[in-house]
């Protein structure tokens, strides 16, 4: 049995990575790591990142709510189905 090589995921960027980047920008700005001339560019990227993460979070919540509603509806259908009676 041969072992398949695992794909290299170093080029992947996840939502968790983006949230971590937002935290890094927060920390760096609190520590005055950016020069005044850089603040506008950093702020623009930070705002874009914040808005993107907010949209992703809202979509995730909506998907979870839709999935929960479907599961509840499926459970109601199963409960409402007449049971077969064996004679």
N, C-alpha and C positions, 0 to 999 in steps of 0.2 A: 504494500500500500504506500503510495507516494503522498507526500505532504505538499499541498498547493502553497506557493508563496503568497503571503498576505499583501494586498495592495497597499501602496504607500499613501497614507492619508495626510501627508504634510501640506498639501494644497487645499485642504478642506477648511472652510470657515463656518463655524456653527453659530447659532443664536447665543449660546453660552459664551463663545469667544467675543462676540460683539458686546455683550453685557459686561464682560471683564474689561474690554477696552474702554467702555464708558466709565467704569470704576477707576481705571488708571488715569483717565483724563481728569476726573474729579480730584483724585489724590494729588496729581501733579499741579493742578491749578491751586489747590489749597496750600501747597508748598512753594508757590510762586516760581514754578519751574519754567514758566513761559514769559518771554519778554513782552512788553506792552504792544509792540508792533505785530506780534504773533497771535495776540488774543482774539482778534477778529476771525482769523482763519480757524483757530482751535474752537472758538464758539460756534462757528457755522457748522463744522463737522460734528461737534457735540450735539447741537440741536437736531441735525439730520439723523444722527444715531439714536437719540432719544425718541424722536418721532417714529422712526422705523421700528424700534423695539416695542413701542406702545401699540402700533398697528399689529405687530406679530402677536403680542399678548392678547389683544382683543379678538383676533382671529382664532387663537388657540382656545380662548374661553368660549367663543361662539360654537366652535366645533365640538367641544366637550359637552356643552349644553344640548346641542343637537343630538349628539350620541346618547346622552342620558334620556332625552325625550323619546328617541326611537326605542331604546331599551324599555322604557316605561310603557310605551304604546304596545310593543310586542308582548309584554307581560300581561297587559289588559286583554289583548286578543286571545292569549292562551287561557286566561281565566274565564273569558266569556264563551269559549268554545264548549259545546255540549260534550259531555263525557260519554263514551260508548259503553253500553251496558251489555255484559256478557250473559247469555242465557244458559 
